Amino acid sequence: MARTNPLQFIQQVRAEVAKVVWPTRREVTLTTIMVFIMAALTAVFFALVDLLIRSGLQGILSIFG
């Protein structure tokens, strides 16, 4: 693999960074809000599943215990 001198490397890095499309503040805000909403919905879902499984196991154990 050919070695690149440091000046060429820096120029290539700057060229690649210039190609990046940065999100707007609105896009970042909406995405962040959606992540928090999805995390909350996931937490509620798993809490309900946990409650259902716990109730079922307690019912089974009360029958046999």
C-alpha positions in Angstrom: 0.0 0.0 0.0 1.4 3.4 -1.0 2.1 5.9 1.7 0.5 9.3 1.6 2.4 12.3 2.8 0.8 14.2 5.6 -0.2 17.2 3.5 -2.1 15.0 1.0 -3.7 13.1 3.9 -5.1 16.4 5.4 -6.3 17.5 2.0 -8.1 14.2 1.5 -9.7 14.4 4.9 -10.9 17.9 4.3 -12.4 16.8 0.9 -14.2 14.0 2.6 -15.6 16.1 5.4 -16.9 18.6 2.8 -19.0 15.8 1.3 -20.8 15.2 4.6 -24.4 16.4 4.7 -25.0 17.7 8.2 -28.5 17.5 9.7 -30.4 20.7 10.5 -31.2 21.7 14.1 -34.9 20.8 13.4 -33.9 17.3 12.1 -31.8 16.7 15.2 -34.5 17.9 17.5 -37.2 15.8 15.9 -35.0 12.7 15.8 -34.1 13.2 19.5 -37.8 13.5 20.4 -38.6 10.4 18.5 -35.8 8.4 20.2 -37.2 9.4 23.7 -40.8 8.5 22.6 -39.7 5.1 21.3 -37.6 4.5 24.5 -40.6 5.3 26.7 -43.0 3.1 24.6 -40.4 0.2 24.8 -40.1 0.7 28.6 -43.9 0.6 29.0 -44.2 -2.5 26.8 -41.6 -4.4 28.7 -43.0 -3.3 32.1 -46.4 -4.7 31.0 -44.9 -8.0 29.7 -43.0 -8.3 33.0 -46.2 -7.7 35.0 -48.0 -10.3 32.9 -45.3 -12.9 33.3 -45.0 -12.3 37.0 -48.7 -12.6 37.5 -48.8 -15.8 35.5 -46.0 -17.4 37.5 -47.5 -16.3 40.8 -50.7 -17.9 39.7 -49.0 -21.2 38.7 -46.9 -21.3 41.9 -50.0 -20.6 44.1 -51.7 -23.6 42.5 -48.8 -26.0 43.1 -47.3 -24.4 46.2 
